[in-house]
Every structure is written in structure tokens, then in C-alpha cells.
Amino acid sequence: MTMNRDYSAHQQKIIKRYYDNREQIDQQKLSELATELYLASGKKLEKLWTSAEETMRRMKVPESRIAHVVAKRDPALVAEVVKDVESGKIGGK
């Protein structure tokens, strides 16, 4: 359900900047998730894996790689994805 809202010019600029920088935001988030995955346990760990999977999809990581990373549940593989994104091997404009 979408709502038509009248945003002020200031709010519109904030929203635009957010979406203009979404790639960098997702890259930073995935990097932080890699660290958190090493330290978490229990229910929090499951939520982090779900979040990592969603973030990788938004970053246009190949579906086969996402499936591999999530199946292995190895935070080091998430860190590898981050490294590949930073080097330009994945995603990009």
C-alpha cells in the first residue's frame, strides 16, 4: 500500500540523498553485518543472516552466490562479498 504524501522540499532532498547514496549505505551495512555475524548467536544470528541476504540482493550480488553464502552460514564468506564489492567485482553502476 502506498500513501501519497506531501513532503516538504527539505524532506524531499533528504529522501533523494538517501536513494542517491543507497549503494554506499548497503555496502557499509553489509560490512557491519559481517562483523556482527561473527559475534551473534541464537535468534539474533538468524535475523542477521536474513538481513545480510536482503542486503546482498539489493546490491545485485548473483543469486547463486547469495545462496552459497547463506547455505554455508560462514561470516567469512560475507566478508569476501564485501571485499568483492569494494573492488568493483560485484554490483556497481
mmCIF file as gemmi writes it, N, C-alpha and C atoms, coordinates in Angstrom:
data_model
loop_
_atom_site.group_PDB
_atom_site.id
_atom_site.type_symbol
_atom_site.label_atom_id
_atom_site.label_alt_id
_atom_site.label_comp_id
_atom_site.label_asym_id
_atom_site.label_entity_id
_atom_site.label_seq_id
_atom_site.pdbx_PDB_ins_code
_atom_site.Cartn_x
_atom_site.Cartn_y
_atom_site.Cartn_z
_atom_site.occupancy
_atom_site.B_iso_or_equiv
_atom_site.pdbx_formal_charge
_atom_site.auth_seq_id
_atom_site.auth_asym_id
_atom_site.pdbx_PDB_model_num
ATOM 1 N N . MET Axp A 1 ? 0.84 -1.167 0 1 0 ? 1 A 1
ATOM 2 C CA . MET Axp A 1 ? 0 0 0 1 0 ? 1 A 1
ATOM 3 C C . MET Axp A 1 ? 0.891 1.238 0 1 0 ? 1 A 1
ATOM 4 N N . THR Axp A 2 ? 0.719 2.084 -0.955 1 0 ? 2 A 1
ATOM 5 C CA . THR Axp A 2 ? 1.494 3.316 -0.985 1 0 ? 2 A 1
ATOM 6 C C . THR Axp A 2 ? 0.598 4.47 -0.601 1 0 ? 2 A 1
ATOM 7 N N . MET Axp A 3 ? 1.191 5.401 0.079 1 0 ? 3 A 1
ATOM 8 C CA . MET Axp A 3 ? 0.44 6.572 0.501 1 0 ? 3 A 1
ATOM 9 C C . MET Axp A 3 ? 1.001 7.779 -0.226 1 0 ? 3 A 1
ATOM 10 N N . ASN Axp A 4 ? 0.105 8.585 -0.746 1 0 ? 4 A 1
ATOM 11 C CA . ASN Axp A 4 ? 0.541 9.843 -1.352 1 0 ? 4 A 1
ATOM 12 C C . ASN Axp A 4 ? 0.728 10.839 -0.223 1 0 ? 4 A 1
ATOM 13 N N . ARG Axp A 5 ? 1.95 11.307 -0.093 1 0 ? 5 A 1
ATOM 14 C CA . ARG Axp A 5 ? 2.242 12.262 0.968 1 0 ? 5 A 1
ATOM 15 C C . ARG Axp A 5 ? 2.862 13.489 0.339 1 0 ? 5 A 1
ATOM 16 N N . ASP Axp A 6 ? 2.569 14.594 0.948 1 0 ? 6 A 1
ATOM 17 C CA . ASP Axp A 6 ? 3.189 15.842 0.526 1 0 ? 6 A 1
ATOM 18 C C . ASP Axp A 6 ? 4.391 16.086 1.42 1 0 ? 6 A 1
ATOM 19 N N . TYR Axp A 7 ? 5.569 15.912 0.854 1 0 ? 7 A 1
ATOM 20 C CA . TYR Axp A 7 ? 6.792 16.135 1.605 1 0 ? 7 A 1
ATOM 21 C C . TYR Axp A 7 ? 7.27 17.556 1.362 1 0 ? 7 A 1
ATOM 22 N N . SER Axp A 8 ? 7.841 18.139 2.393 1 0 ? 8 A 1
ATOM 23 C CA . SER Axp A 8 ? 8.411 19.476 2.227 1 0 ? 8 A 1
ATOM 24 C C . SER Axp A 8 ? 9.643 19.368 1.326 1 0 ? 8 A 1
ATOM 25 N N . ALA Axp A 9 ? 10.098 20.488 0.828 1 0 ? 9 A 1
ATOM 26 C CA . ALA Axp A 9 ? 11.288 20.492 -0.029 1 0 ? 9 A 1
ATOM 27 C C . ALA Axp A 9 ? 12.474 19.911 0.726 1 0 ? 9 A 1
ATOM 28 N N . HIS Axp A 10 ? 12.587 20.231 1.996 1 0 ? 10 A 1
ATOM 29 C CA . HIS Axp A 10 ? 13.681 19.714 2.828 1 0 ? 10 A 1
ATOM 30 C C . HIS Axp A 10 ? 13.605 18.19 2.929 1 0 ? 10 A 1
ATOM 31 N N . GLN Axp A 11 ? 12.411 17.653 3.183 1 0 ? 11 A 1
ATOM 32 C CA . GLN Axp A 11 ? 12.232 16.205 3.281 1 0 ? 11 A 1
ATOM 33 C C . GLN Axp A 11 ? 12.529 15.526 1.951 1 0 ? 11 A 1
ATOM 34 N N . GLN Axp A 12 ? 12.112 16.153 0.855 1 0 ? 12 A 1
ATOM 35 C CA . GLN Axp A 12 ? 12.376 15.595 -0.468 1 0 ? 12 A 1
ATOM 36 C C . GLN Axp A 12 ? 13.869 15.496 -0.743 1 0 ? 12 A 1
ATOM 37 N N . LYS Axp A 13 ? 14.626 16.508 -0.323 1 0 ? 13 A 1
ATOM 38 C CA . LYS Axp A 13 ? 16.082 16.48 -0.506 1 0 ? 13 A 1
ATOM 39 C C . LYS Axp A 13 ? 16.714 15.358 0.302 1 0 ? 13 A 1
ATOM 40 N N . ILE Axp A 14 ? 16.249 15.164 1.531 1 0 ? 14 A 1
ATOM 41 C CA . ILE Axp A 14 ? 16.775 14.088 2.382 1 0 ? 14 A 1
ATOM 42 C C . ILE Axp A 14 ? 16.5 12.731 1.744 1 0 ? 14 A 1
ATOM 43 N N . ILE Axp A 15 ? 15.28 12.534 1.276 1 0 ? 15 A 1
ATOM 44 C CA . ILE Axp A 15 ? 14.902 11.265 0.642 1 0 ? 15 A 1
ATOM 45 C C . ILE Axp A 15 ? 15.739 11.037 -0.615 1 0 ? 15 A 1
ATOM 46 N N . LYS Axp A 16 ? 15.914 12.06 -1.424 1 0 ? 16 A 1
ATOM 47 C CA . LYS Axp A 16 ? 16.714 11.94 -2.644 1 0 ? 16 A 1
ATOM 48 C C . LYS Axp A 16 ? 18.157 11.569 -2.327 1 0 ? 16 A 1
ATOM 49 N N . ARG Axp A 17 ? 18.751 12.233 -1.334 1 0 ? 17 A 1
ATOM 50 C CA . ARG Axp A 17 ? 20.141 11.921 -0.955 1 0 ? 17 A 1
ATOM 51 C C . ARG Axp A 17 ? 20.267 10.482 -0.455 1 0 ? 17 A 1
ATOM 52 N N . TYR Axp A 18 ? 19.258 10.021 0.285 1 0 ? 18 A 1
ATOM 53 C CA . TYR Axp A 18 ? 19.281 8.641 0.766 1 0 ? 18 A 1
ATOM 54 C C . TYR Axp A 18 ? 19.356 7.673 -0.413 1 0 ? 18 A 1
ATOM 55 N N . TYR Axp A 19 ? 18.472 7.846 -1.39 1 0 ? 19 A 1
ATOM 56 C CA . TYR Axp A 19 ? 18.46 6.928 -2.525 1 0 ? 19 A 1
ATOM 57 C C . TYR Axp A 19 ? 19.661 7.124 -3.442 1 0 ? 19 A 1
ATOM 58 N N . ASP Axp A 20 ? 20.184 8.335 -3.523 1 0 ? 20 A 1
ATOM 59 C CA . ASP Axp A 20 ? 21.399 8.577 -4.301 1 0 ? 20 A 1
ATOM 60 C C . ASP Axp A 20 ? 22.593 7.835 -3.703 1 0 ? 20 A 1
ATOM 61 N N . ASN Axp A 21 ? 22.581 7.643 -2.397 1 0 ? 21 A 1
ATOM 62 C CA . ASN Axp A 21 ? 23.706 7.004 -1.697 1 0 ? 21 A 1
ATOM 63 C C . ASN Axp A 21 ? 23.382 5.596 -1.221 1 0 ? 21 A 1
ATOM 64 N N . ARG Axp A 22 ? 22.323 5.007 -1.742 1 0 ? 22 A 1
ATOM 65 C CA . ARG Axp A 22 ? 21.87 3.693 -1.277 1 0 ? 22 A 1
ATOM 66 C C . ARG Axp A 22 ? 22.949 2.62 -1.432 1 0 ? 22 A 1
ATOM 67 N N . GLU Axp A 23 ? 23.688 2.654 -2.531 1 0 ? 23 A 1
ATOM 68 C CA . GLU Axp A 23 ? 24.748 1.659 -2.753 1 0 ? 23 A 1
ATOM 69 C C . GLU Axp A 23 ? 25.783 1.68 -1.64 1 0 ? 23 A 1
ATOM 70 N N . GLN Axp A 24 ? 26.255 2.876 -1.312 1 0 ? 24 A 1
ATOM 71 C CA . GLN Axp A 24 ? 27.265 3.011 -0.261 1 0 ? 24 A 1
ATOM 72 C C . GLN Axp A 24 ? 26.69 2.625 1.096 1 0 ? 24 A 1
ATOM 73 N N . ILE Axp A 25 ? 25.431 2.973 1.331 1 0 ? 25 A 1
ATOM 74 C CA . ILE Axp A 25 ? 24.773 2.619 2.591 1 0 ? 25 A 1
ATOM 75 C C . ILE Axp A 25 ? 24.698 1.101 2.719 1 0 ? 25 A 1
ATOM 76 N N . ASP Axp A 26 ? 24.277 0.421 1.645 1 0 ? 26 A 1
ATOM 77 C CA . ASP Axp A 26 ? 24.181 -1.041 1.674 1 0 ? 26 A 1
ATOM 78 C C . ASP Axp A 26 ? 25.553 -1.689 1.831 1 0 ? 26 A 1
ATOM 79 N N . GLN Axp A 27 ? 26.556 -1.138 1.189 1 0 ? 27 A 1
ATOM 80 C CA . GLN Axp A 27 ? 27.911 -1.682 1.315 1 0 ? 27 A 1
ATOM 81 C C . GLN Axp A 27 ? 28.388 -1.579 2.762 1 0 ? 27 A 1
ATOM 82 N N . GLN Axp A 28 ? 28.161 -0.435 3.38 1 0 ? 28 A 1
ATOM 83 C CA . GLN Axp A 28 ? 28.549 -0.241 4.779 1 0 ? 28 A 1
ATOM 84 C C . GLN Axp A 28 ? 27.761 -1.184 5.683 1 0 ? 28 A 1
ATOM 85 N N . LYS Axp A 29 ? 26.467 -1.33 5.402 1 0 ? 29 A 1
ATOM 86 C CA . LYS Axp A 29 ? 25.626 -2.209 6.217 1 0 ? 29 A 1
ATOM 87 C C . LYS Axp A 29 ? 26.108 -3.648 6.128 1 0 ? 29 A 1
ATOM 88 N N . LEU Axp A 30 ? 26.427 -4.12 4.926 1 0 ? 30 A 1
ATOM 89 C CA . LEU Axp A 30 ? 26.886 -5.497 4.766 1 0 ? 30 A 1
ATOM 90 C C . LEU Axp A 30 ? 28.212 -5.705 5.481 1 0 ? 30 A 1
ATOM 91 N N . SER Axp A 31 ? 29.075 -4.717 5.439 1 0 ? 31 A 1
ATOM 92 C CA . SER Axp A 31 ? 30.346 -4.794 6.149 1 0 ? 31 A 1
ATOM 93 C C . SER Axp A 31 ? 30.12 -4.929 7.657 1 0 ? 31 A 1
ATOM 94 N N . GLU Axp A 32 ? 29.202 -4.142 8.177 1 0 ? 32 A 1
ATOM 95 C CA . GLU Axp A 32 ? 28.883 -4.219 9.606 1 0 ? 32 A 1
ATOM 96 C C . GLU Axp A 32 ? 28.223 -5.55 9.955 1 0 ? 32 A 1
ATOM 97 N N . LEU Axp A 33 ? 27.377 -6.044 9.06 1 0 ? 33 A 1
ATOM 98 C CA . LEU Axp A 33 ? 26.727 -7.329 9.287 1 0 ? 33 A 1
ATOM 99 C C . LEU Axp A 33 ? 27.75 -8.466 9.355 1 0 ? 33 A 1
ATOM 100 N N . ALA Axp A 34 ? 28.775 -8.397 8.522 1 0 ? 34 A 1
ATOM 101 C CA . ALA Axp A 34 ? 29.812 -9.431 8.537 1 0 ? 34 A 1
ATOM 102 C C . ALA Axp A 34 ? 30.441 -9.507 9.921 1 0 ? 34 A 1
ATOM 103 N N . THR Axp A 35 ? 30.719 -8.366 10.518 1 0 ? 35 A 1
ATOM 104 C CA . THR Axp A 35 ? 31.3 -8.332 11.859 1 0 ? 35 A 1
ATOM 105 C C . THR Axp A 35 ? 30.319 -8.868 12.886 1 0 ? 35 A 1
ATOM 106 N N . GLU Axp A 36 ? 29.072 -8.418 12.798 1 0 ? 36 A 1
ATOM 107 C CA . GLU Axp A 36 ? 28.062 -8.842 13.762 1 0 ? 36 A 1
ATOM 108 C C . GLU Axp A 36 ? 27.792 -10.337 13.683 1 0 ? 36 A 1
ATOM 109 N N . LEU Axp A 37 ? 27.881 -10.909 12.479 1 0 ? 37 A 1
ATOM 110 C CA . LEU Axp A 37 ? 27.631 -12.346 12.32 1 0 ? 37 A 1
ATOM 111 C C . LEU Axp A 37 ? 28.655 -13.186 13.085 1 0 ? 37 A 1
ATOM 112 N N . TYR Axp A 38 ? 29.88 -12.69 13.197 1 0 ? 38 A 1
ATOM 113 C CA . TYR Axp A 38 ? 30.901 -13.407 13.957 1 0 ? 38 A 1
ATOM 114 C C . TYR Axp A 38 ? 30.552 -13.46 15.441 1 0 ? 38 A 1
ATOM 115 N N . LEU Axp A 39 ? 29.884 -12.422 15.925 1 0 ? 39 A 1
ATOM 116 C CA . LEU Axp A 39 ? 29.677 -12.264 17.364 1 0 ? 39 A 1
ATOM 117 C C . LEU Axp A 39 ? 28.314 -12.716 17.872 1 0 ? 39 A 1
ATOM 118 N N . ALA Axp A 40 ? 27.339 -12.831 16.989 1 0 ? 40 A 1
ATOM 119 C CA . ALA Axp A 40 ? 25.956 -13.095 17.404 1 0 ? 40 A 1
ATOM 120 C C . ALA Axp A 40 ? 25.687 -14.582 17.597 1 0 ? 40 A 1
ATOM 121 N N . SER Axp A 41 ? 24.571 -14.846 18.291 1 0 ? 41 A 1
ATOM 122 C CA . SER Axp A 41 ? 24.107 -16.221 18.452 1 0 ? 41 A 1
ATOM 123 C C . SER Axp A 41 ? 22.592 -16.207 18.618 1 0 ? 41 A 1
ATOM 124 N N . GLY Axp A 42 ? 21.989 -17.384 18.5 1 0 ? 42 A 1
ATOM 125 C CA . GLY Axp A 42 ? 20.558 -17.525 18.721 1 0 ? 42 A 1
ATOM 126 C C . GLY Axp A 42 ? 19.699 -16.814 17.698 1 0 ? 42 A 1
ATOM 127 N N . LYS Axp A 43 ? 18.592 -16.238 18.2 1 0 ? 43 A 1
ATOM 128 C CA . LYS Axp A 43 ? 17.625 -15.577 17.321 1 0 ? 43 A 1
ATOM 129 C C . LYS Axp A 43 ? 18.246 -14.387 16.599 1 0 ? 43 A 1
ATOM 130 N N . LYS Axp A 44 ? 19.131 -13.684 17.279 1 0 ? 44 A 1
ATOM 131 C CA . LYS Axp A 44 ? 19.758 -12.522 16.656 1 0 ? 44 A 1
ATOM 132 C C . LYS Axp A 44 ? 20.564 -12.951 15.428 1 0 ? 44 A 1
ATOM 133 N N . LEU Axp A 45 ? 21.228 -14.095 15.531 1 0 ? 45 A 1
ATOM 134 C CA . LEU Axp A 45 ? 22.019 -14.601 14.409 1 0 ? 45 A 1
ATOM 135 C C . LEU Axp A 45 ? 21.136 -14.846 13.19 1 0 ? 45 A 1
ATOM 136 N N . GLU Axp A 46 ? 19.964 -15.424 13.407 1 0 ? 46 A 1
ATOM 137 C CA . GLU Axp A 46 ? 19.042 -15.687 12.297 1 0 ? 46 A 1
ATOM 138 C C . GLU Axp A 46 ? 18.578 -14.388 11.649 1 0 ? 46 A 1
ATOM 139 N N . LYS Axp A 47 ? 18.276 -13.385 12.458 1 0 ? 47 A 1
ATOM 140 C CA . LYS Axp A 47 ? 17.852 -12.085 11.921 1 0 ? 47 A 1
ATOM 141 C C . LYS Axp A 47 ? 18.976 -11.446 11.109 1 0 ? 47 A 1
ATOM 142 N N . LEU Axp A 48 ? 20.199 -11.578 11.585 1 0 ? 48 A 1
ATOM 143 C CA . LEU Axp A 48 ? 21.343 -11 10.879 1 0 ? 48 A 1
ATOM 144 C C . LEU Axp A 48 ? 21.551 -11.68 9.527 1 0 ? 48 A 1
ATOM 145 N N . TRP Axp A 49 ? 21.393 -12.992 9.484 1 0 ? 49 A 1
ATOM 146 C CA . TRP Axp A 49 ? 21.538 -13.7 8.208 1 0 ? 49 A 1
ATOM 147 C C . TRP Axp A 49 ? 20.46 -13.269 7.222 1 0 ? 49 A 1
ATOM 148 N N . THR Axp A 50 ? 19.237 -13.093 7.72 1 0 ? 50 A 1
ATOM 149 C CA . THR Axp A 50 ? 18.146 -12.622 6.864 1 0 ? 50 A 1
ATOM 150 C C . THR Axp A 50 ? 18.465 -11.232 6.323 1 0 ? 50 A 1
ATOM 151 N N . SER Axp A 51 ? 18.951 -10.372 7.187 1 0 ? 51 A 1
ATOM 152 C CA . SER Axp A 51 ? 19.304 -9.009 6.786 1 0 ? 51 A 1
ATOM 153 C C . SER Axp A 51 ? 20.453 -9.014 5.774 1 0 ? 51 A 1
ATOM 154 N N . ALA Axp A 52 ? 21.445 -9.868 5.987 1 0 ? 52 A 1
ATOM 155 C CA . ALA Axp A 52 ? 22.572 -9.966 5.066 1 0 ? 52 A 1
ATOM 156 C C . ALA Axp A 52 ? 22.093 -10.438 3.689 1 0 ? 52 A 1
ATOM 157 N N . GLU Axp A 53 ? 21.187 -11.412 3.686 1 0 ? 53 A 1
ATOM 158 C CA . GLU Axp A 53 ? 20.649 -11.923 2.417 1 0 ? 53 A 1
ATOM 159 C C . GLU Axp A 53 ? 19.898 -10.82 1.668 1 0 ? 53 A 1
ATOM 160 N N . GLU Axp A 54 ? 19.05 -10.074 2.363 1 0 ? 54 A 1
ATOM 161 C CA . GLU Axp A 54 ? 18.292 -8.983 1.735 1 0 ? 54 A 1
ATOM 162 C C . GLU Axp A 54 ? 19.232 -7.898 1.202 1 0 ? 54 A 1
ATOM 163 N N . THR Axp A 55 ? 20.248 -7.579 1.984 1 0 ? 55 A 1
ATOM 164 C CA . THR Axp A 55 ? 21.196 -6.533 1.574 1 0 ? 55 A 1
ATOM 165 C C . THR Axp A 55 ? 21.966 -6.966 0.335 1 0 ? 55 A 1
ATOM 166 N N . MET Axp A 56 ? 22.406 -8.219 0.297 1 0 ? 56 A 1
ATOM 167 C CA . MET Axp A 56 ? 23.132 -8.708 -0.88 1 0 ? 56 A 1
ATOM 168 C C . MET Axp A 56 ? 22.244 -8.673 -2.12 1 0 ? 56 A 1
ATOM 169 N N . ARG Axp A 57 ? 20.95 -8.98 -1.961 1 0 ? 57 A 1
ATOM 170 C CA . ARG Axp A 57 ? 20.031 -8.916 -3.106 1 0 ? 57 A 1
ATOM 171 C C . ARG Axp A 57 ? 19.924 -7.493 -3.631 1 0 ? 57 A 1
ATOM 172 N N . ARG Axp A 58 ? 19.783 -6.533 -2.706 1 0 ? 58 A 1
ATOM 173 C CA . ARG Axp A 58 ? 19.696 -5.123 -3.121 1 0 ? 58 A 1
ATOM 174 C C . ARG Axp A 58 ? 20.965 -4.677 -3.824 1 0 ? 58 A 1
ATOM 175 N N . MET Axp A 59 ? 22.095 -5.278 -3.43 1 0 ? 59 A 1
ATOM 176 C CA . MET Axp A 59 ? 23.386 -4.916 -4.017 1 0 ? 59 A 1
ATOM 177 C C . MET Axp A 59 ? 23.633 -5.65 -5.332 1 0 ? 59 A 1
ATOM 178 N N . LYS Axp A 60 ? 22.665 -6.456 -5.746 1 0 ? 60 A 1
ATOM 179 C CA . LYS Axp A 60 ? 22.74 -7.199 -7.004 1 0 ? 60 A 1
ATOM 180 C C . LYS Axp A 60 ? 23.877 -8.226 -7.03 1 0 ? 60 A 1
ATOM 181 N N . VAL Axp A 61 ? 24.112 -8.844 -5.873 1 0 ? 61 A 1
ATOM 182 C CA . VAL Axp A 61 ? 25.046 -9.967 -5.817 1 0 ? 61 A 1
ATOM 183 C C . VAL Axp A 61 ? 24.35 -11.124 -6.54 1 0 ? 61 A 1
ATOM 184 N N . PRO Axp A 62 ? 25.069 -11.885 -7.362 1 0 ? 62 A 1
ATOM 185 C CA . PRO Axp A 62 ? 24.441 -13.002 -8.081 1 0 ? 62 A 1
ATOM 186 C C . PRO Axp A 62 ? 23.709 -13.949 -7.127 1 0 ? 62 A 1
ATOM 187 N N . GLU Axp A 63 ? 22.527 -14.371 -7.545 1 0 ? 63 A 1
ATOM 188 C CA . GLU Axp A 63 ? 21.671 -15.223 -6.725 1 0 ? 63 A 1
ATOM 189 C C . GLU Axp A 63 ? 22.384 -16.503 -6.283 1 0 ? 63 A 1
ATOM 190 N N . SER Axp A 64 ? 23.196 -17.07 -7.162 1 0 ? 64 A 1
ATOM 191 C CA . SER Axp A 64 ? 23.912 -18.308 -6.821 1 0 ? 64 A 1
ATOM 192 C C . SER Axp A 64 ? 24.899 -18.064 -5.68 1 0 ? 64 A 1
ATOM 193 N N . ARG Axp A 65 ? 25.524 -16.899 -5.686 1 0 ? 65 A 1
ATOM 194 C CA . ARG Axp A 65 ? 26.483 -16.579 -4.618 1 0 ? 65 A 1
ATOM 195 C C . ARG Axp A 65 ? 25.75 -16.33 -3.307 1 0 ? 65 A 1
ATOM 196 N N . ILE Axp A 66 ? 24.618 -15.654 -3.369 1 0 ? 66 A 1
ATOM 197 C CA . ILE Axp A 66 ? 23.83 -15.423 -2.154 1 0 ? 66 A 1
ATOM 198 C C . ILE Axp A 66 ? 23.428 -16.76 -1.548 1 0 ? 66 A 1
ATOM 199 N N . ALA Axp A 67 ? 22.937 -17.668 -2.392 1 0 ? 67 A 1
ATOM 200 C CA . ALA Axp A 67 ? 22.506 -18.984 -1.911 1 0 ? 67 A 1
ATOM 201 C C . ALA Axp A 67 ? 23.665 -19.727 -1.253 1 0 ? 67 A 1
ATOM 202 N N . HIS Axp A 68 ? 24.848 -19.653 -1.862 1 0 ? 68 A 1
ATOM 203 C CA . HIS Axp A 68 ? 26.027 -20.322 -1.315 1 0 ? 68 A 1
ATOM 204 C C . HIS Axp A 68 ? 26.406 -19.741 0.051 1 0 ? 68 A 1
ATOM 205 N N . VAL Axp A 69 ? 26.444 -18.424 0.14 1 0 ? 69 A 1
ATOM 206 C CA . VAL Axp A 69 ? 26.839 -17.752 1.392 1 0 ? 69 A 1
ATOM 207 C C . VAL Axp A 69 ? 25.845 -18.093 2.498 1 0 ? 69 A 1
ATOM 208 N N . VAL Axp A 70 ? 24.558 -18.009 2.177 1 0 ? 70 A 1
ATOM 209 C CA . VAL Axp A 70 ? 23.53 -18.263 3.194 1 0 ? 70 A 1
ATOM 210 C C . VAL Axp A 70 ? 23.516 -19.741 3.599 1 0 ? 70 A 1
ATOM 211 N N . ALA Axp A 71 ? 23.73 -20.638 2.648 1 0 ? 71 A 1
ATOM 212 C CA . ALA Axp A 71 ? 23.733 -22.068 2.96 1 0 ? 71 A 1
ATOM 213 C C . ALA Axp A 71 ? 24.907 -22.432 3.872 1 0 ? 71 A 1
ATOM 214 N N . LYS Axp A 72 ? 26.068 -21.848 3.618 1 0 ? 72 A 1
ATOM 215 C CA . LYS Axp A 72 ? 27.257 -22.147 4.423 1 0 ? 72 A 1
ATOM 216 C C . LYS Axp A 72 ? 27.225 -21.489 5.794 1 0 ? 72 A 1
ATOM 217 N N . ARG Axp A 73 ? 26.496 -20.355 5.889 1 0 ? 73 A 1
ATOM 218 C CA . ARG Axp A 73 ? 26.406 -19.614 7.162 1 0 ? 73 A 1
ATOM 219 C C . ARG Axp A 73 ? 27.794 -19.284 7.727 1 0 ? 73 A 1
ATOM 220 N N . ASP Axp A 74 ? 28.677 -18.862 6.834 1 0 ? 74 A 1
ATOM 221 C CA . ASP Axp A 74 ? 30.044 -18.519 7.227 1 0 ? 74 A 1
ATOM 222 C C . ASP Axp A 74 ? 30.25 -17.012 7.075 1 0 ? 74 A 1
ATOM 223 N N . PRO Axp A 75 ? 30.445 -16.29 8.185 1 0 ? 75 A 1
ATOM 224 C CA . PRO Axp A 75 ? 30.646 -14.845 8.107 1 0 ? 75 A 1
ATOM 225 C C . PRO Axp A 75 ? 31.837 -14.446 7.22 1 0 ? 75 A 1
ATOM 226 N N . ALA Axp A 76 ? 32.813 -15.313 7.098 1 0 ? 76 A 1
ATOM 227 C CA . ALA Axp A 76 ? 33.968 -15.022 6.248 1 0 ? 76 A 1
ATOM 228 C C . ALA Axp A 76 ? 33.543 -14.881 4.788 1 0 ? 76 A 1
ATOM 229 N N . LEU Axp A 77 ? 32.526 -15.623 4.384 1 0 ? 77 A 1
ATOM 230 C CA . LEU Axp A 77 ? 32.029 -15.515 3.011 1 0 ? 77 A 1
ATOM 231 C C . LEU Axp A 77 ? 31.336 -14.167 2.791 1 0 ? 77 A 1
ATOM 232 N N . VAL Axp A 78 ? 30.679 -13.657 3.818 1 0 ? 78 A 1
ATOM 233 C CA . VAL Axp A 78 ? 30.063 -12.331 3.72 1 0 ? 78 A 1
ATOM 234 C C . VAL Axp A 78 ? 31.17 -11.29 3.574 1 0 ? 78 A 1
ATOM 235 N N . ALA Axp A 79 ? 32.229 -11.457 4.341 1 0 ? 79 A 1
ATOM 236 C CA . ALA Axp A 79 ? 33.369 -10.533 4.253 1 0 ? 79 A 1
ATOM 237 C C . ALA Axp A 79 ? 33.979 -10.579 2.849 1 0 ? 79 A 1
ATOM 238 N N . GLU Axp A 80 ? 34.018 -11.744 2.226 1 0 ? 80 A 1
ATOM 239 C CA . GLU Axp A 80 ? 34.52 -11.877 0.853 1 0 ? 80 A 1
ATOM 240 C C . GLU Axp A 80 ? 33.639 -11.102 -0.127 1 0 ? 80 A 1
ATOM 241 N N . VAL Axp A 81 ? 32.322 -11.178 0.086 1 0 ? 81 A 1
ATOM 242 C CA . VAL Axp A 81 ? 31.392 -10.43 -0.77 1 0 ? 81 A 1
ATOM 243 C C . VAL Axp A 81 ? 31.673 -8.936 -0.631 1 0 ? 81 A 1
ATOM 244 N N . VAL Axp A 82 ? 31.852 -8.476 0.602 1 0 ? 82 A 1
ATOM 245 C CA . VAL Axp A 82 ? 32.153 -7.06 0.847 1 0 ? 82 A 1
ATOM 246 C C . VAL Axp A 82 ? 33.43 -6.668 0.106 1 0 ? 82 A 1
ATOM 247 N N . LYS Axp A 83 ? 34.447 -7.505 0.21 1 0 ? 83 A 1
ATOM 248 C CA . LYS Axp A 83 ? 35.718 -7.24 -0.464 1 0 ? 83 A 1
ATOM 249 C C . LYS Axp A 83 ? 35.531 -7.147 -1.97 1 0 ? 83 A 1
ATOM 250 N N . ASP Axp A 84 ? 34.742 -8.057 -2.54 1 0 ? 84 A 1
ATOM 251 C CA . ASP Axp A 84 ? 34.496 -8.06 -3.977 1 0 ? 84 A 1
ATOM 252 C C . ASP Axp A 84 ? 33.705 -6.816 -4.409 1 0 ? 84 A 1
ATOM 253 N N . VAL Axp A 85 ? 32.772 -6.391 -3.583 1 0 ? 85 A 1
ATOM 254 C CA . VAL Axp A 85 ? 32.001 -5.184 -3.886 1 0 ? 85 A 1
ATOM 255 C C . VAL Axp A 85 ? 32.926 -3.969 -3.863 1 0 ? 85 A 1
ATOM 256 N N . GLU Axp A 86 ? 33.778 -3.892 -2.858 1 0 ? 86 A 1
ATOM 257 C CA . GLU Axp A 86 ? 34.702 -2.76 -2.747 1 0 ? 86 A 1
ATOM 258 C C . GLU Axp A 86 ? 35.675 -2.7 -3.91 1 0 ? 86 A 1
ATOM 259 N N . SER Axp A 87 ? 36.064 -3.862 -4.426 1 0 ? 87 A 1
ATOM 260 C CA . SER Axp A 87 ? 36.993 -3.886 -5.545 1 0 ? 87 A 1
ATOM 261 C C . SER Axp A 87 ? 36.296 -3.718 -6.899 1 0 ? 87 A 1
ATOM 262 N N . GLY Axp A 88 ? 34.968 -3.686 -6.882 1 0 ? 88 A 1
ATOM 263 C CA . GLY Axp A 88 ? 34.211 -3.469 -8.115 1 0 ? 88 A 1
ATOM 264 C C . GLY Axp A 88 ? 33.859 -4.73 -8.87 1 0 ? 88 A 1
ATOM 265 N N . LYS Axp A 89 ? 34.125 -5.889 -8.292 1 0 ? 89 A 1
ATOM 266 C CA . LYS Axp A 89 ? 33.827 -7.147 -8.989 1 0 ? 89 A 1
ATOM 267 C C . LYS Axp A 89 ? 32.312 -7.462 -8.986 1 0 ? 89 A 1
ATOM 268 N N . ILE Axp A 90 ? 31.595 -6.903 -8.002 1 0 ? 90 A 1
ATOM 269 C CA . ILE Axp A 90 ? 30.158 -7.158 -7.869 1 0 ? 90 A 1
ATOM 270 C C . ILE Axp A 90 ? 29.445 -5.825 -7.796 1 0 ? 90 A 1
ATOM 271 N N . GLY Axp A 91 ? 28.23 -5.806 -8.345 1 0 ? 91 A 1
ATOM 272 C CA . GLY Axp A 91 ? 27.408 -4.593 -8.241 1 0 ? 91 A 1
ATOM 273 C C . GLY Axp A 91 ? 27.946 -3.496 -9.122 1 0 ? 91 A 1
ATOM 274 N N . GLY Axp A 92 ? 27.807 -2.299 -8.64 1 0 ? 92 A 1
ATOM 275 C CA . GLY Axp A 92 ? 28.312 -1.168 -9.397 1 0 ? 92 A 1
ATOM 276 C C . GLY Axp A 92 ? 27.249 -0.542 -10.26 1 0 ? 92 A 1
ATOM 277 N N . LYS Axp A 93 ? 27.655 0.505 -10.935 1 0 ? 93 A 1
ATOM 278 C CA . LYS Axp A 93 ? 26.694 1.295 -11.719 1 0 ? 93 A 1
ATOM 279 C C . LYS Axp A 93 ? 26.719 0.909 -13.158 1 0 ? 93 A 1
